[in-house]
Amino acid sequence: MAMSLAKDSPNICFFDMDGTLIAGNSGVSFMRYSYDRGKASLWRVGKSIIDYLRYRYDLLNMDKAYRQSLRPLIGVKEEELIKFCAEWFVERVERLIYPEAKEIVRQHKVNGELTAIISNATTYAIQPLAQYLEIPYVLGTLLEVKNGRFTGEFIAPLCFGPGKIFWAKKLMQEVNGDFSRATFYTDSFTDLPLLNLVSNPQVINPDPRLRALAKKRGWPVRDFQKP
């Protein structure tokens, strides 16, 4: 029965966002843009940079940091964030897309594979990029909304580390997919749980720990030039 499922299930290709599809960190970019638009303080921009550096070295309590970052959203209308993210993408993110990554996405789509972006970023931050690349599935951190406004909470688990497996499995159930026919592109060692689960791990612009592990395991490694 399991063999029949794998045979009939679609090939699915997951893409991390930061450092894989786009150069740099979307969270830092978003905070800088928010500051330029008068929506965030210089202190919050600095904190986002520090949190990113701590994340790169696996020294960040992600749940705690995420809740702190969401405080300014309490009471904000959901439609306002959707509009703001669309503007941020056009002004700051679109030019950061790796041409090589764009071509890889295109090739997987031509091959008839389902494509999904899976990232610790909020779904609001991911959606404009997914629309631009014509990627139908967005897996990211979901924010709690009540009466059309943000509460400042996220819906657990975060789409981070083992949490990516949780959200990837939900998509697999939705499309009748199977990890034995899945590919995952990422740059981060924190994505090791999902890399270990798919049959075709692909390493892009890796951090030092992931580069060393990929070399040890014989995983393909590619380095893109910043656009």
Residue frames as a rotation matrix with the C-alpha (Angstrom) as fourth column:
MET 1
0.565 0.825 0.000 0.00
0.825 -0.565 0.000 0.00
0.000 0.000 -1.000 0.00
ALA 2
0.463 -0.480 -0.745 2.80
0.143 -0.790 0.597 2.40
-0.875 -0.383 -0.297 0.90
MET 3
-0.618 -0.726 0.300 4.55
0.381 0.057 0.923 1.66
-0.687 0.685 0.241 -2.39
SER 4
-0.121 0.682 0.721 1.36
0.984 -0.015 0.179 2.40
0.133 0.731 -0.669 -4.30
LEU 5
0.757 0.397 -0.519 1.03
0.524 -0.843 0.118 5.75
-0.391 -0.361 -0.846 -2.52
ALA 6
-0.042 -0.869 -0.493 4.58
0.059 -0.495 0.867 6.77
-0.997 0.007 0.072 -3.45
LYS 7
-0.675 -0.219 0.705 4.00
0.652 0.271 0.708 5.77
-0.346 0.938 -0.040 -7.07
ASP 8
0.066 0.837 0.544 0.76
0.945 -0.227 0.236 7.71
0.321 0.499 -0.805 -7.40
SER 9
0.540 0.150 -0.828 1.78
0.609 -0.750 0.261 10.75
-0.582 -0.645 -0.496 -5.37
PRO 10
0.913 -0.187 0.363 3.07
0.173 -0.628 -0.759 13.94
0.370 0.756 -0.541 -7.01
ASN 11
-0.129 -0.975 -0.180 6.65
0.923 -0.052 -0.381 15.10
0.362 -0.216 0.907 -6.86
ILE 12
0.908 0.420 -0.013 6.84
0.383 -0.814 0.436 18.07
0.172 -0.401 -0.900 -4.49
CYS 13
-0.137 -0.970 0.203 9.63
0.760 -0.234 -0.607 20.61
0.636 0.071 0.769 -4.35
PHE 14
0.779 0.324 -0.537 10.02
0.618 -0.540 0.571 22.75
-0.105 -0.776 -0.621 -1.21
PHE 15
-0.016 -0.778 0.629 12.01
0.543 -0.535 -0.648 25.98
0.840 0.331 0.431 -1.24
ASP 16
0.025 -0.110 -0.994 13.27
0.893 -0.443 0.071 27.87
-0.448 -0.890 0.087 1.78
MET 17
0.864 0.361 0.350 13.05
0.485 -0.781 -0.394 31.63
0.131 0.510 -0.850 1.22
ASP 18
0.846 -0.533 -0.019 15.87
-0.497 -0.802 0.331 33.60
-0.191 -0.270 -0.944 2.91
GLY 19
-0.056 -0.987 0.152 19.28
-0.716 0.146 0.683 32.82
-0.696 -0.070 -0.715 1.48
THR 20
-0.428 -0.015 0.904 17.78
0.363 0.913 0.187 30.31
-0.828 0.408 -0.385 -0.95
LEU 21
0.279 0.589 0.758 15.31
0.958 -0.112 -0.266 32.13
-0.072 0.800 -0.595 -3.18
ILE 22
0.848 0.006 0.530 16.39
0.103 -0.983 -0.153 35.62
0.520 0.185 -0.834 -2.14
ALA 23
-0.223 -0.972 -0.066 19.68
0.482 -0.051 -0.875 37.10
0.847 -0.227 0.480 -0.99
GLY 24
-0.772 -0.166 0.613 19.79
-0.362 -0.679 -0.639 38.17
0.522 -0.715 0.464 2.64
ASN 25
-0.800 0.471 -0.373 17.20
0.592 0.510 -0.624 37.97
-0.104 -0.719 -0.687 5.40
SER 26
-0.286 0.781 0.555 13.62
0.500 -0.372 0.782 39.03
0.817 0.501 -0.284 4.76
GLY 27
0.478 0.494 -0.726 13.02
0.868 -0.141 0.476 39.89
0.134 -0.858 -0.496 8.43
VAL 28
-0.281 -0.680 -0.678 15.86
0.662 -0.649 0.376 42.41
-0.695 -0.343 0.632 8.52
SER 29
-0.882 -0.017 0.472 14.80
0.421 -0.479 0.770 43.82
0.213 0.878 0.429 5.15
PHE 30
0.053 0.994 0.094 11.21
0.707 -0.104 0.700 44.17
0.705 0.029 -0.708 6.35
MET 31
0.417 0.078 -0.906 12.26
0.846 -0.397 0.355 46.01
-0.332 -0.914 -0.231 9.51
ARG 32
-0.664 -0.703 -0.257 14.50
0.516 -0.679 0.523 48.39
-0.542 0.214 0.813 7.56
TYR 33
-0.683 0.501 0.532 11.66
0.421 -0.325 0.847 49.11
0.597 0.802 0.011 5.16
SER 34
0.350 0.838 -0.419 9.29
0.841 -0.084 0.534 49.62
0.412 -0.540 -0.734 8.09
TYR 35
-0.035 -0.466 -0.884 11.74
0.753 -0.594 0.283 52.11
-0.658 -0.655 0.372 9.58
ASP 36
-0.918 -0.357 0.173 12.00
0.369 -0.608 0.703 53.99
-0.146 0.709 0.690 6.29
ARG 37
-0.376 0.872 0.312 8.21
0.389 -0.157 0.908 54.15
0.841 0.463 -0.280 6.17
GLY 38
-0.557 0.099 0.825 8.01
-0.628 -0.700 -0.340 55.44
0.544 -0.707 0.452 9.76
LYS 39
0.507 0.812 -0.288 6.50
-0.482 0.544 0.687 52.18
0.715 -0.210 0.667 11.01
ALA 40
0.729 -0.333 -0.598 9.39
0.604 0.724 0.333 50.97
0.322 -0.604 0.729 13.20
SER 41
0.889 -0.458 -0.014 12.01
-0.359 -0.715 0.600 52.47
-0.285 -0.529 -0.800 15.49
LEU 42
0.276 -0.888 -0.367 15.74
-0.742 0.046 -0.669 52.32
0.611 0.457 -0.646 14.87
TRP 43
-0.334 -0.350 0.875 15.97
-0.882 0.444 -0.159 50.16
-0.333 -0.825 -0.457 18.01
ARG 44
0.513 0.603 0.610 13.72
-0.331 0.795 -0.508 47.54
-0.792 0.059 0.608 16.43
VAL 45
0.834 -0.310 -0.456 15.83
-0.430 0.152 -0.890 47.51
0.345 0.938 -0.007 13.28
GLY 46
-0.162 -0.963 0.215 18.94
-0.893 0.050 -0.447 46.95
0.420 -0.265 -0.868 15.38
LYS 47
-0.137 0.190 0.972 17.23
-0.722 0.653 -0.229 44.19
-0.678 -0.733 0.048 17.35
SER 48
0.868 0.496 0.015 16.19
-0.335 0.609 -0.719 42.43
-0.365 0.619 0.695 14.15
ILE 49
0.450 -0.793 -0.411 19.81
-0.594 0.078 -0.801 42.40
0.667 0.604 -0.436 12.99
ILE 50
-0.441 -0.601 0.666 21.02
-0.896 0.260 -0.359 41.04
0.042 -0.756 -0.654 16.34
ASP 51
0.257 0.631 0.732 18.28
-0.576 0.708 -0.409 38.38
-0.776 -0.316 0.546 16.35
TYR 52
0.897 0.048 -0.440 19.28
-0.420 0.407 -0.811 37.35
0.140 0.912 0.385 12.83
LEU 53
-0.036 -0.991 -0.131 22.91
-0.737 0.115 -0.666 36.93
0.675 0.073 -0.734 13.86
ARG 54
-0.423 -0.047 0.905 21.88
-0.811 0.465 -0.355 34.93
-0.404 -0.884 -0.235 16.92
TYR 55
0.665 0.721 0.195 19.66
-0.505 0.626 -0.595 32.78
-0.551 0.297 0.780 14.70
ARG 56
0.602 -0.486 -0.633 22.55
-0.604 0.240 -0.760 32.07
0.521 0.840 -0.149 12.32
TYR 57
-0.528 -0.849 -0.035 24.53
-0.566 0.382 -0.731 30.67
0.633 -0.366 -0.682 15.23
ASP 58
-0.002 0.648 -0.762 21.54
0.253 0.737 0.626 28.81
0.968 -0.192 -0.165 16.70
LEU 59
-0.842 -0.347 -0.413 21.53
0.490 -0.170 -0.855 31.01
0.227 -0.922 0.314 19.84
LEU 60
-0.767 0.593 0.246 18.02
-0.567 -0.805 0.175 32.41
0.302 -0.006 0.953 19.49
ASN 61
-0.689 0.702 0.183 14.88
0.340 0.535 -0.773 31.41
-0.640 -0.471 -0.607 21.38
MET 62
-0.930 0.216 0.296 12.73
0.237 -0.261 0.936 31.63
0.280 0.941 0.192 18.28
ASP 63
-0.043 0.983 -0.179 9.33
0.880 0.122 0.459 31.47
0.473 -0.138 -0.870 19.99
LYS 64
0.180 0.052 -0.982 10.22
0.788 -0.606 0.112 34.27
-0.589 -0.794 -0.150 22.40
ALA 65
-0.756 -0.551 -0.352 11.82
0.221 -0.722 0.656 36.43
-0.616 0.418 0.668 19.71
TYR 66
-0.733 0.538 0.417 8.85
0.507 0.023 0.862 35.97
0.454 0.843 -0.290 17.39
ARG 67
0.234 0.867 -0.439 6.34
0.960 -0.134 0.246 37.04
0.154 -0.479 -0.864 20.04
GLN 68
-0.087 -0.353 -0.931 8.40
0.525 -0.811 0.258 40.15
-0.846 -0.467 0.256 20.77
SER 69
-0.937 -0.347 0.036 8.54
0.196 -0.437 0.878 41.01
-0.289 0.830 0.477 17.07
LEU 70
-0.491 0.825 0.280 4.76
0.684 0.166 0.710 40.72
0.539 0.540 -0.646 16.76
ARG 71
-0.321 0.378 -0.868 3.90
0.812 -0.362 -0.458 43.22
-0.488 -0.852 -0.190 19.50
PRO 72
-0.795 0.019 -0.606 3.72
-0.185 -0.959 0.213 46.22
-0.578 0.281 0.766 17.12
LEU 73
-0.863 0.476 -0.172 1.09
-0.072 0.220 0.973 44.32
0.501 0.851 -0.156 15.11
ILE 74
-0.655 0.653 -0.379 -1.40
0.715 0.375 -0.590 44.07
-0.244 -0.658 -0.713 17.97
GLY 75
0.034 0.808 -0.588 -4.63
0.318 -0.567 -0.760 45.69
-0.948 -0.161 -0.276 16.78
VAL 76
-0.604 -0.303 -0.738 -3.39
-0.555 -0.505 0.661 46.26
-0.572 0.808 0.137 13.21
LYS 77
0.529 0.845 -0.079 -5.82
-0.601 0.307 -0.738 45.33
-0.600 0.437 0.670 10.47
GLU 78
0.133 -0.444 0.886 -4.87
0.369 0.852 0.371 42.25
-0.920 0.277 0.277 8.46
GLU 79
0.739 0.231 0.633 -5.58
0.667 -0.121 -0.735 44.04
-0.093 0.965 -0.244 5.19
GLU 80
0.884 -0.457 -0.097 -3.04
-0.453 -0.889 0.064 46.73
-0.115 -0.013 -0.993 6.10
LEU 81
0.088 -0.890 0.447 -0.24
-0.408 0.377 0.832 44.19
-0.909 -0.255 -0.330 6.49
ILE 82
0.306 0.086 0.948 -1.17
0.687 0.670 -0.282 42.49
-0.659 0.738 0.145 3.21
LYS 83
0.950 0.094 0.297 -0.89
0.277 -0.695 -0.664 45.84
0.144 0.713 -0.686 1.39
PHE 84
0.675 -0.736 0.052 2.32
-0.651 -0.561 0.511 46.78
-0.347 -0.379 -0.858 3.20
CYS 85
0.075 -0.645 0.761 3.99
0.011 0.763 0.646 43.45
-0.997 -0.040 0.064 2.34
ALA 86
0.584 0.193 0.788 3.05
0.756 0.223 -0.615 43.82
-0.295 0.955 -0.015 -1.32
GLU 87
0.961 -0.238 0.139 4.66
-0.173 -0.914 -0.367 47.28
0.214 0.328 -0.920 -1.42
TRP 88
0.422 -0.836 0.350 7.75
-0.614 0.020 0.789 46.05
-0.667 -0.548 -0.505 0.47
PHE 89
0.292 -0.288 0.912 8.19
0.476 0.871 0.123 43.20
-0.830 0.398 0.391 -2.02
VAL 90
0.793 0.071 0.605 8.10
0.597 -0.289 -0.749 45.50
0.122 0.955 -0.272 -5.05
GLU 91
0.868 -0.400 0.295 10.44
-0.383 -0.916 -0.117 48.08
0.317 -0.011 -0.948 -3.52
ARG 92
0.229 -0.820 0.525 12.94
-0.950 -0.069 0.306 45.86
-0.214 -0.568 -0.794 -1.70
VAL 93
0.115 -0.152 0.982 12.58
-0.340 0.922 0.182 42.13
-0.933 -0.355 0.054 -2.27
GLU 94
0.926 0.347 0.152 12.01
0.004 0.393 -0.920 41.59
-0.379 0.852 0.362 -5.98
ARG 95
0.648 -0.731 -0.215 15.54
-0.612 -0.332 -0.718 42.73
0.453 0.596 -0.663 -6.83
LEU 96
-0.099 -0.686 0.721 16.99
-0.951 0.277 0.134 40.26
-0.292 -0.673 -0.680 -4.29
ILE 97
0.782 0.445 0.436 15.68
-0.319 0.887 -0.333 37.16
-0.535 0.122 0.836 -6.06
TYR 98
-0.326 -0.919 0.224 18.49
-0.291 0.323 0.900 34.92
-0.899 0.228 -0.373 -7.26
PRO 99
0.057 0.310 -0.949 18.25
-0.996 -0.054 -0.078 34.45
-0.075 0.949 0.305 -11.05
GLU 100
-0.767 -0.409 -0.494 19.53
-0.461 0.887 -0.020 30.88
0.447 0.212 -0.869 -10.59
ALA 101
-0.837 0.507 0.204 16.77
0.060 0.456 -0.888 30.16
-0.543 -0.731 -0.412 -8.09
LYS 102
-0.020 0.844 -0.537 14.16
-0.701 -0.394 -0.594 31.55
-0.713 0.365 0.599 -10.45
GLU 103
-0.176 -0.131 -0.976 15.39
-0.916 0.385 0.113 29.18
0.361 0.914 -0.188 -13.15
ILE 104
-0.978 -0.189 -0.092 15.37
-0.135 0.901 -0.412 26.19
0.161 -0.391 -0.906 -10.78
VAL 105
-0.460 0.884 0.082 11.76
-0.186 -0.006 -0.982 26.92
-0.868 -0.467 0.168 -9.83
ARG 106
0.114 0.494 -0.862 10.86
-0.942 -0.222 -0.252 27.17
-0.316 0.841 0.440 -13.50
GLN 107
-0.570 -0.429 -0.700 12.49
-0.674 0.732 0.100 23.83
0.470 0.529 -0.707 -14.27
HIS 108
-0.953 0.250 0.172 10.63
0.059 0.708 -0.704 22.03
-0.298 -0.661 -0.689 -11.51
LYS 109
-0.118 0.962 -0.247 7.34
-0.408 -0.274 -0.871 23.49
-0.906 -0.002 0.424 -12.72
VAL 110
-0.041 0.025 -0.999 8.10
-0.997 0.066 0.043 22.45
0.067 0.998 0.022 -16.31
ASN 111
-0.846 -0.364 -0.390 8.72
-0.340 0.931 -0.133 18.93
0.412 0.020 -0.911 -15.00
GLY 112
-0.018 0.966 -0.259 5.22
-0.127 0.254 0.959 18.91
0.992 0.050 0.118 -13.60
GLU 113
-0.511 -0.228 -0.829 6.23
0.730 0.395 -0.558 19.06
0.454 -0.890 -0.035 -9.95
LEU 114
0.721 0.691 0.045 4.28
0.503 -0.567 0.652 20.87
0.476 -0.448 -0.757 -7.26
THR 115
-0.392 -0.888 0.241 6.22
0.477 -0.420 -0.772 23.75
0.787 -0.188 0.588 -5.74
ALA 116
0.765 0.595 -0.248 5.99
0.499 -0.304 0.811 25.30
0.407 -0.744 -0.530 -2.28
ILE 117
-0.190 -0.759 0.623 7.84
-0.232 -0.582 -0.779 27.94
0.954 -0.292 -0.065 -0.30
ILE 118
0.675 0.325 -0.663 8.42
0.532 0.409 0.742 26.86
0.512 -0.853 0.103 3.30
SER 119
-0.340 -0.783 0.521 9.86
0.244 -0.609 -0.755 29.52
0.908 -0.130 0.398 5.58
ASN 120
-0.434 0.099 -0.895 9.90
0.900 0.005 -0.436 30.79
-0.038 -0.995 -0.091 9.14
ALA 121
-0.993 0.117 0.032 8.68
-0.112 -0.984 0.138 34.13
0.048 0.134 0.990 7.80
THR 122
-0.330 0.942 0.058 5.00
-0.182 -0.003 -0.983 34.96
-0.926 -0.335 0.173 8.10
THR 123
-0.147 0.372 0.916 2.75
0.853 0.516 -0.073 33.86
-0.500 0.771 -0.393 5.29
TYR 124
0.831 0.469 -0.300 2.12
0.305 -0.834 -0.460 37.57
-0.466 0.290 -0.836 4.61
ALA 125
0.233 -0.846 -0.479 5.83
-0.586 -0.515 0.625 38.11
-0.776 0.135 -0.616 3.90
ILE 126
-0.581 -0.482 0.655 6.07
0.108 0.752 0.650 35.01
-0.806 0.449 -0.385 1.70
GLN 127
0.245 0.858 0.452 2.92
0.531 0.271 -0.803 35.47
-0.811 0.437 -0.389 -0.39
PRO 128
0.703 0.044 -0.710 4.15
-0.455 -0.740 -0.496 38.26
-0.547 0.672 -0.500 -2.73
LEU 129
-0.383 -0.906 -0.181 7.25
-0.805 0.231 0.546 36.24
-0.453 0.355 -0.818 -3.62
ALA 130
-0.538 0.257 0.803 5.18
0.243 0.959 -0.143 33.12
-0.807 0.118 -0.578 -4.19
GLN 131
0.591 0.806 -0.041 2.85
0.249 -0.230 -0.941 35.03
-0.767 0.546 -0.336 -6.50
TYR 132
0.403 -0.523 -0.751 5.78
-0.791 -0.612 0.002 36.50
-0.460 0.593 -0.661 -8.43
LEU 133
-0.673 -0.739 -0.028 7.38
-0.681 0.605 0.414 33.06
-0.289 0.297 -0.910 -8.93
GLU 134
0.095 0.838 -0.537 3.97
-0.874 0.329 0.359 31.43
0.477 0.435 0.763 -9.52
ILE 135
-0.863 -0.320 -0.392 4.50
-0.049 0.825 -0.564 29.03
0.504 -0.467 -0.727 -6.63
PRO 136
-0.083 0.996 0.030 1.05
-0.138 -0.041 0.990 27.87
0.987 0.078 0.141 -5.51
TYR 137
0.616 0.349 -0.706 1.77
0.537 0.469 0.701 26.69
0.576 -0.811 0.101 -1.97
VAL 138
-0.073 -0.568 0.820 2.89
-0.404 -0.735 -0.545 28.94
0.912 -0.371 -0.176 0.88
LEU 139
0.588 0.141 -0.797 3.98
0.600 0.584 0.546 27.35
0.543 -0.799 0.259 4.14
GLY 140
-0.435 -0.701 0.565 5.03
0.071 -0.653 -0.754 29.86
0.898 -0.287 0.334 6.77
THR 141
-0.871 0.116 -0.477 4.29
0.483 0.027 -0.875 31.08
-0.088 -0.993 -0.079 10.25
LEU 142
-0.142 0.925 0.352 0.59
0.598 -0.203 0.775 31.81
0.789 0.320 -0.525 10.64
LEU 143
-0.967 -0.148 0.206 -0.49
-0.043 -0.706 -0.707 34.83
0.250 -0.693 0.677 12.68
GLU 144
-0.465 0.833 -0.301 -3.60
0.859 0.342 -0.380 34.86
-0.214 -0.435 -0.874 14.84
VAL 145
-0.909 0.282 0.306 -6.32
-0.110 -0.873 0.475 37.21
0.401 0.398 0.825 13.60
LYS 146
-0.454 0.824 -0.338 -9.53
0.848 0.284 -0.447 38.07
-0.273 -0.490 -0.828 15.43
ASN 147
0.529 0.780 -0.333 -12.20
0.568 -0.617 -0.545 40.35
-0.630 0.100 -0.770 13.97
GLY 148
0.831 -0.167 0.531 -9.83
0.462 -0.323 -0.826 41.26
0.310 0.931 -0.191 11.16
ARG 149
0.607 -0.634 0.479 -7.02
-0.664 -0.736 -0.133 42.43
0.437 -0.237 -0.868 13.46
PHE 150
-0.016 -0.734 -0.679 -3.82
0.049 0.678 -0.733 40.81
0.999 -0.045 0.025 14.70
THR 151
0.927 0.363 -0.092 -3.66
0.068 0.078 0.995 39.66
0.368 -0.929 0.047 18.30
GLY 152
0.334 -0.886 0.320 0.14
-0.921 -0.380 -0.090 39.61
0.202 -0.265 -0.943 18.49
GLU 153
0.086 -0.250 0.964 0.23
-0.470 0.843 0.261 35.81
-0.878 -0.476 -0.045 18.69
PHE 154
-0.448 -0.217 -0.867 1.25
-0.872 0.320 0.371 33.19
0.197 0.922 -0.332 16.17
ILE 155
0.720 0.691 0.072 -0.41
-0.694 0.716 0.076 29.83
0.001 -0.105 0.994 15.56
ALA 156
-0.169 -0.849 0.501 1.91
-0.809 0.409 0.421 27.14
-0.563 -0.334 -0.756 16.86
PRO 157
0.334 -0.891 -0.308 4.14
0.657 -0.014 0.754 25.61
-0.676 -0.454 0.580 15.81
LEU 158
0.308 -0.394 -0.866 6.40
-0.578 -0.800 0.158 28.15
-0.755 0.452 -0.474 14.17
CYS 159
0.998 -0.032 0.049 7.41
0.058 0.557 -0.829 27.07
0.000 0.830 0.558 10.69
PHE 160
0.328 -0.927 0.183 10.96
-0.868 -0.372 -0.329 26.57
0.373 -0.051 -0.926 11.92
GLY 161
-0.654 -0.660 0.370 13.17
-0.750 0.629 -0.205 23.52
-0.097 -0.412 -0.906 12.49
PRO 162
-0.913 0.340 0.227 10.91
0.309 0.937 -0.160 20.58
-0.267 -0.076 -0.961 13.40
GLY 163
-0.149 0.902 -0.405 7.92
-0.018 -0.412 -0.911 22.89
-0.989 -0.128 0.078 12.86
LYS 164
-0.351 -0.021 -0.936 8.63
-0.897 -0.278 0.343 22.83
-0.267 0.960 0.079 9.13
ILE 165
-0.987 0.019 -0.159 7.95
-0.026 0.962 0.271 19.09
0.158 0.272 -0.949 9.17
PHE 166
-0.520 0.847 -0.110 4.57
0.384 0.116 -0.916 19.73
-0.763 -0.518 -0.386 10.80
TRP 167
0.124 0.595 -0.794 3.48
-0.460 -0.674 -0.578 22.15
-0.879 0.437 0.190 8.07
ALA 168
-0.593 -0.384 -0.708 5.07
-0.805 0.253 0.537 20.10
-0.028 0.888 -0.459 5.27
LYS 169
-0.951 0.268 0.153 3.13
0.244 0.957 -0.159 17.04
-0.189 -0.114 -0.975 6.43
LYS 170
-0.134 0.946 -0.296 -0.12
0.108 -0.283 -0.953 19.03
-0.985 -0.160 -0.064 6.33
LEU 171
-0.003 0.078 -0.997 0.57
-0.898 -0.439 -0.032 19.88
-0.440 0.895 0.071 2.70
MET 172
-0.894 -0.381 -0.236 1.47
-0.445 0.815 0.371 16.27
0.051 0.436 -0.898 1.93
GLN 173
-0.652 0.725 0.222 -1.89
0.415 0.586 -0.696 15.16
-0.634 -0.361 -0.683 3.30
GLU 174
0.077 0.710 -0.700 -3.66
-0.285 -0.657 -0.698 17.83
-0.955 0.253 0.152 1.26
VAL 175
0.190 -0.081 -0.978 -2.09
-0.970 -0.168 -0.175 16.83
-0.150 0.982 -0.111 -2.07
ASN 176
0.954 0.143 0.265 -1.63
-0.147 0.989 -0.006 13.12
-0.263 -0.033 0.964 -1.35
GLY 177
0.488 -0.852 -0.191 2.12
-0.647 -0.206 -0.735 13.60
0.586 0.482 -0.651 -1.47
ASP 178
0.935 -0.289 -0.206 4.98
0.354 0.792 0.498 11.53
0.019 -0.538 0.843 -0.12
PHE 179
0.675 -0.720 -0.164 8.38
-0.515 -0.618 0.594 12.57
-0.529 -0.317 -0.787 1.20
SER 180
0.059 -0.656 0.752 9.99
0.359 0.717 0.598 9.79
-0.932 0.234 0.278 -0.82
ARG 181
0.113 0.014 0.994 9.25
0.990 -0.091 -0.111 11.94
0.089 0.996 -0.024 -3.88
ALA 182
0.940 0.314 -0.131 10.14
0.336 -0.919 0.205 15.31
-0.056 -0.237 -0.970 -2.37
THR 183
-0.056 -0.932 0.358 12.95
0.788 -0.261 -0.557 17.81
0.613 0.251 0.749 -2.91
PHE 184
0.850 0.289 -0.441 14.00
0.507 -0.675 0.536 20.55
-0.142 -0.679 -0.720 -0.51
TYR 185
0.060 -0.803 0.593 16.29
0.603 -0.444 -0.663 23.50
0.795 0.398 0.458 -1.24
THR 186
0.963 0.242 -0.122 17.72
0.242 -0.566 0.788 25.41
0.122 -0.788 -0.603 1.73
ASP 187
0.241 -0.902 0.358 20.75
-0.145 -0.398 -0.906 27.30
0.960 0.166 -0.227 3.01
SER 188
0.053 -0.115 0.992 20.34
-0.894 -0.449 -0.004 26.69
0.446 -0.886 -0.127 6.73
PHE 189
-0.815 -0.422 -0.398 21.50
-0.160 0.823 -0.545 24.01
0.558 -0.380 -0.738 9.16
THR 190
-0.709 0.606 0.361 18.31
-0.508 -0.084 -0.857 24.67
-0.490 -0.791 0.367 11.15
ASP 191
0.237 0.818 -0.525 16.41
-0.968 0.154 -0.196 23.00
-0.080 0.555 0.828 8.30
LEU 192
-0.743 -0.648 -0.169 18.17
-0.658 0.753 0.004 19.69
0.124 0.114 -0.986 8.90
PRO 193
-0.475 0.598 0.645 14.98
-0.197 0.642 -0.741 17.94
-0.857 -0.480 -0.187 10.15
LEU 194
0.622 0.755 -0.207 13.25
-0.346 0.028 -0.938 18.46
-0.703 0.655 0.279 6.80
LEU 195
0.095 -0.683 -0.724 16.42
-0.990 0.013 -0.142 17.83
0.106 0.730 -0.675 4.80
ASN 196
-0.801 -0.428 0.419 16.67
-0.521 0.843 -0.135 14.44
-0.295 -0.326 -0.898 6.49
LEU 197
-0.150 0.866 0.476 13.07
-0.130 0.460 -0.878 13.64
-0.980 -0.194 0.043 5.59
VAL 198
0.660 0.432 -0.615 13.04
-0.613 -0.163 -0.773 14.31
-0.434 0.887 0.158 1.85
SER 199
0.704 -0.368 0.607 14.59
0.484 0.874 -0.031 12.00
-0.519 0.316 0.794 -0.72
ASN 200
0.254 -0.576 0.777 16.34
0.866 -0.221 -0.448 14.79
0.430 0.787 0.443 -2.62
PRO 201
0.611 -0.081 -0.788 18.07
0.521 -0.708 0.476 17.34
-0.597 -0.701 -0.390 -0.34
GLN 202
0.304 -0.482 0.821 19.57
0.777 -0.374 -0.507 20.31
0.552 0.792 0.261 -2.18
VAL 203
0.287 -0.312 -0.906 21.89
0.787 -0.462 0.409 22.77
-0.546 -0.830 0.112 -0.45
ILE 204
0.402 -0.051 0.914 22.08
0.672 -0.662 -0.333 26.39
0.622 0.748 -0.232 -1.64
ASN 205
0.047 -0.443 0.895 24.44
-0.239 -0.875 -0.420 29.08
0.970 -0.194 -0.148 -0.27
PRO 206
0.537 0.359 -0.764 24.90
0.496 0.598 0.630 27.05
0.682 -0.717 0.142 2.93
ASP 207
0.723 -0.343 0.600 25.98
-0.670 -0.561 0.486 28.28
0.170 -0.754 -0.635 6.33
PRO 208
-0.230 -0.968 -0.100 29.27
-0.920 0.250 -0.303 26.71
0.318 0.022 -0.948 7.53
ARG 209
-0.458 0.064 0.887 27.68
-0.562 0.752 -0.345 23.85
-0.689 -0.656 -0.308 9.48
LEU 210
0.623 0.744 0.241 25.38
-0.235 0.472 -0.850 22.85
-0.746 0.473 0.469 6.64
ARG 211
0.550 -0.501 -0.668 28.22
-0.800 -0.087 -0.594 23.08
0.239 0.861 -0.449 4.12
ALA 212
-0.521 -0.804 0.287 30.34
-0.854 0.494 -0.165 20.71
-0.009 -0.331 -0.944 6.19
LEU 213
-0.208 0.532 0.821 27.46
-0.317 0.757 -0.571 18.27
-0.925 -0.379 0.011 6.66
ALA 214
0.781 0.526 -0.338 26.51
-0.450 0.097 -0.888 18.36
-0.434 0.845 0.313 2.98
LYS 215
0.106 -0.838 -0.535 30.10
-0.929 0.108 -0.354 17.57
0.354 0.534 -0.767 2.02
LYS 216
-0.656 -0.360 0.663 30.13
-0.657 0.705 -0.267 14.67
-0.371 -0.611 -0.699 4.47
ARG 217
-0.061 0.767 0.639 26.85
-0.061 0.636 -0.769 13.25
-0.996 -0.086 0.008 3.18
GLY 218
-0.798 -0.318 0.511 27.47
0.458 0.231 0.858 13.92
-0.392 0.919 -0.039 -0.49
TRP 219
0.319 0.944 -0.090 24.54
0.690 -0.296 -0.660 16.32
-0.650 0.148 -0.746 -0.88
PRO 220
0.024 -0.263 0.965 24.64
0.897 -0.420 -0.137 18.68
0.442 0.868 0.225 -3.89
VAL 221
0.140 -0.057 -0.988 25.84
0.646 -0.752 0.135 22.18
-0.751 -0.657 -0.068 -2.96
ARG 222
0.060 -0.102 0.993 25.44
0.892 -0.442 -0.099 25.30
0.449 0.891 0.064 -5.08
ASP 223
-0.272 -0.189 -0.944 26.50
0.649 -0.760 -0.035 28.89
-0.710 -0.622 0.329 -4.43
PHE 224
0.453 0.524 0.722 24.63
0.877 -0.407 -0.255 31.72
0.160 0.748 -0.644 -6.11
GLN 225
-0.754 -0.628 0.192 25.98
0.608 -0.778 -0.157 35.19
0.248 -0.002 0.969 -6.80
LYS 226
-0.267 0.668 -0.695 24.06
0.561 -0.478 -0.676 37.98
-0.784 -0.570 -0.247 -5.11
PRO 227
0.218 0.420 0.881 21.88
0.967 -0.216 -0.136 39.77
0.133 0.881 -0.453 -7.64
